Amino acid sequence: MDSIKELDTRGLNCPLPILKAKKALADMVAGETLRVVSTDPGSTRDFQAFARQTGHELVEQTSAGSDFVHVLRRR
């Protein structure tokens, strides 16, 4: 089972959710997953671009109310 780390970036705007995710992923091992919750509507496309550029797998993106949830798997 993959270990899951949670990161709450509610209230932060670009580029802070990405920067915090990048730092969290650096402290994880390959195969672990990171769940990031953001309120920045632009975070959806930001995390898509981040995954393409870094090689981390974007497992899932969902939204619930004003929250946008991004799940990444460490490469």
N, CA and C of each residue as an Amber inpcrd file, in Angstrom:
protein
   225
   0.8470000  -1.1870000   0.0000000   0.0000000   0.0000000   0.0000000
   0.8850000   1.2410000   0.0000000   0.5620000   2.1810000  -0.8560000
   1.3170000   3.4280000  -0.9130000   1.0510000   4.2570000   0.3300000
   2.1000000   4.8580000   0.8250000   1.9430000   5.7780000   1.9450000
   1.4210000   7.0970000   1.3830000   0.5080000   7.7400000   2.0830000
  -0.0770000   8.9900000   1.5980000   0.2610000  10.1260000   2.5570000
   0.8000000  11.1920000   1.9950000   1.0880000  12.3910000   2.7630000
   0.0670000  13.4490000   2.3400000  -0.4050000  14.2340000   3.2810000
  -1.4020000  15.2780000   3.0000000  -0.7460000  16.6520000   3.1090000
  -1.1360000  17.5410000   2.2150000  -0.6170000  18.9000000   2.2220000
  -1.7870000  19.8530000   2.0130000  -2.0100000  20.7480000   2.9810000
  -3.1040000  21.7160000   2.9070000  -2.5390000  23.0650000   2.4650000
  -2.8950000  23.4800000   1.2520000  -2.4280000  24.7750000   0.7470000
  -3.5970000  25.7290000   0.5340000  -4.6840000  25.5080000   1.2590000
  -5.8540000  26.3930000   1.1370000  -5.4490000  27.8300000   1.4630000
  -5.9500000  28.7610000   0.6640000  -5.6700000  30.1720000   0.8890000
  -4.3960000  30.6630000   0.2200000  -3.6110000  29.7500000  -0.3250000
  -2.3730000  30.1440000  -1.0060000  -2.6060000  30.1840000  -2.5080000
  -2.0060000  31.1650000  -3.1610000  -2.1290000  31.2900000  -4.6110000
  -0.8330000  30.8990000  -5.2890000  -0.9230000  30.6630000  -6.5750000
   0.2120000  30.2910000  -7.4030000   1.3560000  31.2770000  -7.1610000
   2.5580000  30.8250000  -7.0180000   3.0700000  29.4650000  -7.1930000
   3.2210000  28.6790000  -5.8890000   2.7100000  29.1830000  -4.7820000
   2.9640000  28.5440000  -3.4870000   2.4780000  27.0920000  -3.3720000
   1.2860000  26.7160000  -3.8610000   0.9040000  25.3020000  -3.7570000
   1.9030000  24.3730000  -4.4650000   2.3770000  24.7920000  -5.6360000
   3.3530000  23.9870000  -6.3820000   4.6740000  23.9200000  -5.6290000
   5.1430000  25.0470000  -5.1220000   6.4200000  25.0560000  -4.3990000
   6.3670000  24.1800000  -3.1520000   5.2660000  24.2280000  -2.4240000
   5.1220000  23.3940000  -1.2210000   5.0360000  21.9110000  -1.5990000
   4.3580000  21.6170000  -2.6980000   4.2720000  20.2320000  -3.1660000
   5.6490000  19.7270000  -3.5950000   6.3880000  20.5650000  -4.2910000
   7.7280000  20.1820000  -4.7420000   8.6160000  19.8420000  -3.5470000
   8.5440000  20.6640000  -2.5070000   9.3420000  20.4220000  -1.3070000
   8.9090000  19.1320000  -0.6100000   7.6020000  18.9120000  -0.5050000
   7.0920000  17.6970000   0.1430000   7.5060000  16.4490000  -0.6380000
   7.4160000  16.5110000  -1.9630000   7.7910000  15.3580000  -2.7860000
   9.2830000  15.0360000  -2.6600000  10.0960000  16.0510000  -2.4640000
  11.5400000  15.8400000  -2.3210000  11.8620000  15.0290000  -1.0700000
  10.9990000  15.0980000  -0.0610000  11.2170000  14.3720000   1.1940000
  10.5650000  12.9910000   1.1960000   9.9980000  12.5830000   0.0620000
   9.2940000  11.2970000  -0.0220000  10.1170000  10.3150000  -0.8530000
   9.7540000   9.0410000  -0.7820000  10.4280000   8.0260000  -1.5940000
   9.5450000   7.6500000  -2.7760000  10.1620000   7.0550000  -3.7900000
   9.4460000   6.6780000  -5.0080000   8.2450000   5.8060000  -4.6820000
   7.1100000   6.1110000  -5.3150000   5.8980000   5.3390000  -5.1380000
   4.9480000   5.8940000  -4.0880000   5.4360000   6.7560000  -3.2090000
   4.5520000   7.3590000  -2.2080000   3.6630000   8.3970000  -2.8840000
   2.5050000   8.6470000  -2.2980000   1.5810000   9.6070000  -2.8840000
   1.4060000  10.8280000  -1.9840000   1.1630000  11.9430000  -2.6370000
   0.9570000  13.2170000  -1.9650000  -0.4140000  13.7410000  -2.3790000
  -1.2290000  14.0780000  -1.3970000  -2.5640000  14.6570000  -1.6430000
  -2.4990000  16.1220000  -1.2570000  -2.7130000  16.9870000  -2.2480000
  -2.6380000  18.4300000  -2.0420000  -4.0420000  19.0180000  -2.1730000
  -4.4490000  19.7930000  -1.1650000  -5.7480000  20.4760000  -1.2050000
  -5.4710000  21.9680000  -1.3750000  -6.0910000  22.5620000  -2.3830000
  -5.8660000  23.9720000  -2.6990000  -7.1990000  24.6690000  -2.9380000
  -7.2110000  25.9780000  -2.7600000  -8.4000000  26.7610000  -3.1010000
  -8.1430000  27.6270000  -4.3380000  -6.9640000  27.5130000  -4.9170000
  -6.6010000  28.2900000  -6.1060000  -7.1590000  27.5950000  -7.3500000
  -8.1240000  28.2140000  -8.0570000  -8.7090000  27.5760000  -9.2430000
  -7.6750000  27.2660000 -10.3280000  -6.6100000  28.0300000 -10.3860000
  -5.5550000  27.7890000 -11.3790000  -4.6740000  26.6030000 -11.0440000
  -4.8440000  26.0490000  -9.8490000  -3.9770000  24.9420000  -9.4340000
  -4.1970000  23.6880000 -10.2840000  -5.3740000  23.5370000 -10.8730000
  -5.6370000  22.3570000 -11.7030000  -4.6620000  22.2960000 -12.8660000
  -4.5710000  23.3550000 -13.6260000  -3.6420000  23.3380000 -14.7610000
  -2.1890000  23.4280000 -14.2940000  -1.9510000  24.1020000 -13.1680000
  -0.5830000  24.1930000 -12.6360000  -0.0410000  22.8110000 -12.2820000
  -0.8700000  21.9830000 -11.6200000  -0.4010000  20.6470000 -11.2370000
  -0.2690000  19.7230000 -12.4420000  -1.0740000  19.9330000 -13.4710000
  -0.9300000  19.1550000 -14.7000000   0.4250000  19.4550000 -15.3530000
   0.7660000  20.7340000 -15.4320000   2.0520000  21.1380000 -16.0110000
   3.2130000  20.6650000 -15.1370000   3.0590000  20.7730000 -13.8260000
   4.1000000  20.3410000 -12.8950000   4.3980000  18.8470000 -13.0830000
   3.3550000  18.0430000 -13.1960000   3.5370000  16.5970000 -13.3800000
   4.2530000  16.3040000 -14.7020000   3.8530000  16.9790000 -15.7620000
   4.5090000  16.7860000 -17.0730000   5.9840000  17.1420000 -17.0030000
   6.2970000  18.2370000 -16.3430000   7.6720000  18.7300000 -16.3060000
   8.5850000  17.9390000 -15.3790000   8.0330000  17.3480000 -14.3260000
   8.8670000  16.6790000 -13.3250000   8.8750000  15.1630000 -13.4390000
   7.8890000  14.5940000 -14.1290000   7.8120000  13.1410000 -14.2500000
   7.0470000  12.4660000 -13.1350000   6.5480000  13.2310000 -12.1630000
   5.6870000  12.6540000 -11.1290000   4.3450000  12.3420000 -11.7820000
   3.6800000  11.2910000 -11.3000000   2.3990000  10.8980000 -11.8840000
   1.2530000  11.6470000 -11.2050000   0.4430000  12.3100000 -12.0100000
  -0.7580000  12.9640000 -11.4990000  -1.8540000  11.9020000 -11.5090000
  -2.1260000  11.3370000 -10.3390000  -3.0360000  10.2000000 -10.2130000
  -4.4900000  10.6270000 -10.3290000  -4.8200000  11.7660000  -9.7160000
  -6.2180000  12.1810000  -9.6650000  -6.3220000  13.6750000  -9.3990000
  -7.3600000  14.2850000  -9.9600000  -7.7120000  15.6700000  -9.6610000
  -9.2180000  15.7280000  -9.4910000  -9.6660000  16.2960000  -8.3730000
 -11.0990000  16.4420000  -8.1220000 -11.3510000  17.8100000  -7.5110000
 -12.6090000  18.1970000  -7.4870000 -12.9700000  19.4360000  -6.8030000
 -14.2250000  19.1840000  -5.9820000 -14.2620000  19.8500000  -4.8400000
 -15.4210000  19.7540000  -3.9450000 -15.6250000  21.1250000  -3.3250000
 -16.6830000  21.7980000  -3.7320000 -16.9080000  23.1550000  -3.2410000
 -15.7990000  24.0640000  -3.7450000 -15.1320000  24.7410000  -2.8360000
 -14.0390000  25.6360000  -3.2420000 -12.6780000  24.9550000  -3.1580000
 -12.6510000  23.6530000  -2.8350000 -11.3910000  22.9170000  -2.7280000
 -11.0760000  22.1670000  -4.0200000  -9.8210000  22.2030000  -4.3900000
  -9.3140000  21.4450000  -5.5240000  -8.3010000  20.4610000  -4.9590000
  -8.5010000  19.1780000  -5.2490000  -7.6510000  18.1390000  -4.6780000
  -6.8080000  17.5180000  -5.7860000  -5.5070000  17.4290000  -5.5550000
  -4.5560000  16.8780000  -6.5200000  -3.7940000  15.7530000  -5.8250000
  -3.7380000  14.5960000  -6.4780000  -3.0100000  13.4600000  -5.9180000
  -1.8640000  13.1330000  -6.8600000  -0.6510000  13.2020000  -6.3300000
   0.5550000  12.9410000  -7.1060000   1.2880000  11.7230000  -6.5500000
   1.8720000  10.9140000  -7.4420000   2.7190000   9.8060000  -7.0070000
   4.1640000  10.1520000  -7.3340000   5.0020000  10.0420000  -6.3250000
   6.4410000  10.3710000  -6.4610000   7.0950000   9.4170000  -7.4520000
   7.8750000   9.9720000  -8.3610000   8.5850000   9.1170000  -9.3500000
   9.7750000   8.4640000  -8.7240000
